[in-house]
C-alpha cells in the first residue's frame, strides 16, 4: 500500500481545506493548489498579528496542512506501511493481499525515542493550528472557498507535490456526488463572494466562515487528544514487540524475524499471529506523565465546548454559501444527512450527556459490573493503562463507583433522531 498510514492520517482532516477571499487569500489558494502552503505562512502570520481574522484563518490552514505534511514525511522517511497481519487488515478495513512494502525503499532507522519525538512534533504543530483557528473564530464576517481535490501535499518530502500527491488522486471519486449542488449557483445571504469564488468551476467547492474556524479548532483537539494519551504512557514494550509490522525496514528489534519456522500454518502466517498476540500482551502501558494524561480530559471538555460555540455561530448565520455544516435554514452538501432543528437539538443534548460523563456525574458502563467506570477518576489518578485488564474487568476495579450510568436511555434523543446515522453525524459535527 503506497504511503499507507500517511494517507490514512491525512484524509479525515484535510478534505475540507480552505482558500480565502481577497488578494492574500488568492495567493494562499495558489500555494495550496501548488503544494507550497508553507510559503504563505509569513504573510498570514503578519496579518494575524494585526487581528485580521481572515489571516488567522489562513495561518491555521497552513499550519494544519504543514503539520500533516510533516507527519506524512516522517512516516515516509522511516518506511511506514500498514501492518500485514490478517487482524490488522480487518482493523484497517483492507482486504487480504495488499502490498505491505514501504513506499520508501531506503527508510531511515527509527527508535522508540524517535517515534515519541515525531508524535510530539506533530502534536505541537496541531496545537499551533488550533490557536490560530480559535483567533479566527473570535470575529470577522468572511466567506472563503476552495476546491479541495486540487490541494496538493508533499507526502514524501522530496520538495515537490507531484500529480499523485493531491486529494483528488488520493481519494478518487469518494466525494463525487450528483446530488451535491453546483458551486456556481449564487447563494442567498449577505456575505460577499470573491473573484476566486466567481471563477470556481469544479463541482466540489466548500465555502467557509467564522463558524468553520471553530469547527477546525474542535477537530484539532480531536486530533490531539489520542496523541497526548499515547505520549502520557511508556509504550516501549509495544514498540519493540509489534511496530516492526508498521515500520518493517526501520531497524526495530523484531525486524529480521518476520518469518520463522512453522508452528501451526506456515512461516509467514504463524509469525503474523505471534506478533498480533505479542501486541495484545504488551497493551499494558505505565503512565509516565500524569499531568499529560489529566490534560487529555481537558482536551475532551474543550471538544464539547467548541462544538457548542460552533453551533451558536452556525445558527446565527443568515447566508447560504456552500456551508461545511449547515443550519436547518441552509442547504446541506450531504443530502442524505439532513440537518433539521430536531437533529441540532439532539446533538446539543448529546453534548450535555458527554459533559456529564467527563465530569464523573455519569459513569461509563462496563459489561462485567453493575457499577460504572468513572472516566474522570481514571484520567486524574491512573498510574497504568492495561487495556486488556480494564476490558476483562480487574483493571477497571479502581475506577468503579456507584451512580447513574450512561446507558442507551442517556442518549435516547440522539438515538431517536439520528438513528443509524449517528456516527456519521458525530464525525461531521464533532
N, C-alpha and C positions, 0 to 999 in steps of 0.2 A: 504494500500500500504506500503510495507516494506521499511523503510528508505527513504520514498517519496522524499522530497526535497533534501536530501543529495545525492542520486544517480543522480537526475536530474542535480544538480550543478556540479557533477564530470564528467559526460560524455563528454561534449564538449571539455574539455581541456586535459583530461588525456589519451585519447585513443592513442595519439602519444608519450607516454613517452619513455624514452631512456635508452640504455645501452651503455657504452663507450668501446673503444678499449684499450688494454693494461691490465696489471695485476690489477691496481687500478680500472679500468673500469669493469673488470670481477667481482671484489668484489662488486662494486656498483650494477651490474646487479643481483647478487645473493641476495643483500639486497632488491631490488625492487621485485624480484620474491617471496621472503620470507615475504614481508610486513614489513621490518625493515629498510626502507630507511633512517630514521633519524640517524641510527648508522654509516652511511657513511659520515655524514656532516663534521666532524672534519678533516678527511683526504682530502676531496675535498676543504675545505676552506684553508687548509695549502698549497695545490698545487696551488690554485688560487692566493694566496698571492705572489707566485713566478712567476706570469703572465703566468701560464700554461693554455692556452685557453681551453684545453680539461677538465681540472679540474674545471675551471669556469663553463663549461657546466654541469658537474656533480653536482656542487653546485646548479646551477639553477634548475635542475631537482629535486633534493632532496627538495629544498625549495618549489617548486611547489607542489610536492606530499604531503609534510607535511602541507602546507597551506590548501589544500583541505581535508586532513585527519582531521586537526584541526576544519575546518568548519563543516564537517560531524559529528564529535564527539560532537561539541557544539549543533548542531541541534538535535542529538540523545539524548543528556543529558536533553534537555528541551522538548523532545517528539514531535518534528516537524513531520507534515504529510501534505499531500496536502489537502486543504480545501474541504469539502464535499458538495459544492453547485453546482447546475447544471451549472451556468455560469462559475464557476471555472473549472469544468470538461471540458467544451469546451475550456477554455483558455489553460489548460494544455494538451489538446488532449487526455483525458482519458474518457473512456466510463462510463456511469452511473453504479452504483452498486459496485464500487471498495471499498476496505476496507480502512476506514479513521481512524482506531485506530492507535495511535502512536506505533512505533516499540518498544519504551522503555515503559515498563508497569509502571514504577515508575519515571516519569520525575521530574526534579527539577523546582521550580518556576522561572519565567522569568519576569523581569521588563523592562520598556522602556529603562532605562539607561543601563541595562544589555545587551539588544539587540544592542544598539549603540556600546557598548564596544566590543561585539562579532564581529560586522561588521568591527570595527576599527582594531581589531587584524588581521582579515583576510586581510584587505587592506594593512597593514604594511608588512605582510608576502609576499603578491603578489608583492609589490614594491621591496622587497629584491631579490626575484627571477628575476625580470626584470633587475635589475642592474647586476646580475651575467650573465644573458644571453647576455646583451649588451657587457660585457667584453669578453665573449666567441666569440662574432661575430667580434671582432676587429682584429683577426689574427688567424693563425693556419690552417693547412691542415689536417683535421681529418674526418674520417667517423666512425660513431657509429651505432650499430644496436640493435634492441630489438624485441622480440615477445610480443606485447602489451597485448595480452589477458592473459599473465601469471603474469602481475603486480598485486600485492596484496595490499589491503588497509584495515587498521584497522578502519572501519567506526563507530563502536560503542564504541571505546575507552576501550575495555576490555584487551588490551595488546597483542591481538592475531589477526592476519588476517586469518580468517578461510576459509574453502573451498568456501563458498558463497561470500567471500569478495575479489574477483578478477574480473578484467574487462571481462574475458571470461564468467563468470557466470552471471554478471550483464547485459551484452549486448547480450548474447546468440549468435545467428547467424547473428547479424546485419551487421558485417563486412566481413562475408564469401562471397566469390565470385569465381566461377570457372574461371573468366576472369583475376584474379589477378595473375601475373607471379610468378612462383615458386621462393622461396628465395635462392635456392642453385644454380641458374643459374649465372655463373660468369659475373659480369658487366664489360663492357669495361671501359677504363679510366686509370688514373694514381694514384689513391688512393689505399692504401693497406688495405686489409681485415685482420681482426684479427682472432685468434683461435676461438673466440666465433662466429664470422661471419661464419667460415667454418663449425662449428658444428651445426648451426641453422637448425632445421628440421621442425619447424612449418610453416604453409602455409603463415601466415600473419606476415611478417617481414618488418620493415622500416629501411633504412639507413639514418642517419642524419649527417649534416656537419655544417660548419660555417654559411651558409645562413640560416639554420634552427634555429640557435641560435637567429638570428634577427627576424625570424618568431615568435618564442616563446616570444621574448621581446614585439613584437607588440600585441600578444594576452594577455599578462599581462596588457597592457594598456586598451585593450578592456574589460577585466575583471574588472579593477579598476575603469574605468570611471563611470559606473552606481552606484557603491558602493559609490564613492565620491559624486555623485549627490544626492543620498539619504541622506548621512550624512551632506550635506550642509543645510538641512532643518530640521524643527521640525515636525516630523510625529507622535507625541504622540497621536493626536486625532484618526488617522487611526489605530494605535496600539491598543488603548482601544476599538474601535468600531468593529474591524474585525479580528484581528490577533489571537483571540481565535480559529478561524477556522483553523489556521496553527499550533498553539500550544494548543490543546484542553484540556490539563490537567496541564498547567503550571501556573495556578493561575491568569489568565488575568481577567479584570473586568467583561466580559460577559460570563465567562466560565460556570456558573451554569444556563444560560438562553438559551441554545441551543435548548430547546423545551419549548413551551409555550402553550397558548390557540390557538384555531382555528380562523383564520381571513378570509381566502379565500379557502384554500385547506385542509391542515391537519397541525398538530402542527409542524412537522419537516420541511415540505416544506415552511410553512409560515415564520418560523424563518430564514431559508436559504435565502429566498427572502429579508426579512427585513435586514439581515446582509449585503447582497450584496448592497442594497440601501444605507445603512449606510456607506459602504466602498466608494461608489461614492460620497456621501455627504461630506466625510472627506478628499477628494483629494485636499485640499487647504492647502499647506504647506508653512509656513513662512520661509524665508531664515534667518538662524541664523549664518551662516558662509559664508559671501560674498566672502572671499578670496578662500575658498574651491570651491565655485560654479564657480568662474572665472578660477580656476585651472582645472576644467573639460574641458574647452575649450583648454587649453594647452595639456591635455592628448589626445584629439581628433586630434589635429595637429600632435602630436607625432605618432599616429597610421599611418597617411598617410606618414610621413617621414620614418618611419621604413619599411613600405611596399615598398617604392621606393628603399631603401637600400637593402632590401631582394631581389628584382628583379635584382639589379645591380650584386649581388653575384651569383644569380641563372644563369643569362645569361653568366657569366664568367666561369662557370664550364665546364670541358671537360670530366668528367666521366659520368657514368650512373649506379648508385648504389642504386636502390630501393628508389628513391627520394620522399620525402614528397610532395614537389611542384616541378614538373619538368620544365625544359626549353623546347622550341619547338624541341630541338635536343635529348631530353631524353625520357625515357619510362614512361608513366603515369600509376600509380597504380589504376587510376579510368578511365577505357577505355571509359566509356560513357561520359566523360567530357574531351575531348582532349585539350591540351594546344598548340595552334599554335601561330605563330607570330601575326596574327590579334587579337587573344584573349589577348595576352600580351599588345599589343598596345592599345586595348580598355580599359583594366584595368588601364593602366598608364594615359590614358586620363580621366578616371573616377576620379582618384586621384586628378588630376588638378581641375576638377569641384568641388569636395568636398572641396578642399582647398579654392576655391573662396567663397563657402558658409560659411566656418568657418571664413573667413576674412571679411564677410559682403559685399563682392563685388557682390555676387549672393544671392538673397533672397529666403526664403522657401515659396512655395505657400500656401495660406490659402483659403479654399473653399469659404469663405464668402466675400473676399475682392479682389479688383483689385491690391492693393498694396501687397508687400511681407513682410514676417516676417523676421526681422533681428536677426538671431541666435546669432551673436556676441554681439549685444547690450543686448540681454536677459541675456547671461552668465555674462556679465560685470556689469549690473545695476539692475537686478531683486531683489525685496525685498520679493516677494512671488511667489509661483508657484501654481496657481489654474488651474489644468488640465482641469476641466470641462469648466471653463470660457474662457480659452485660446482656446479650441476646438470649443466652441459655438460662440466666437467672441469678447466679450467685454474685456476679459482678454488679448487679443492679441493687443489691441489698442496702448499701449505704445511702442510696438516694430515694428509697421508698418512703412514702408517708401517707397518712390518711387525708382525704379531702376529695373534692369533686374532680372527676376525670374527664378529659376532653374526648368524649366518645362521639358517635355519629350525631347524637342529639345536639351537641355543642356546635356542630357545623350544619344544622338542619336547613338553614336558609340557603346556604351555598349549595347543598345537595339538591334542594328542591328546584332552585332557579338555574344553576349552572349544569346540573346533571352530569352526564358522562364527559362533558367538555370542560370540567372544572380545571383539569391540569393545563389545557391549552390556554384558558383564561389566566391562570396563575402565571404562566410563562410570559404572556402578553402584558399583563397589568403590573407585574412584580409588586 
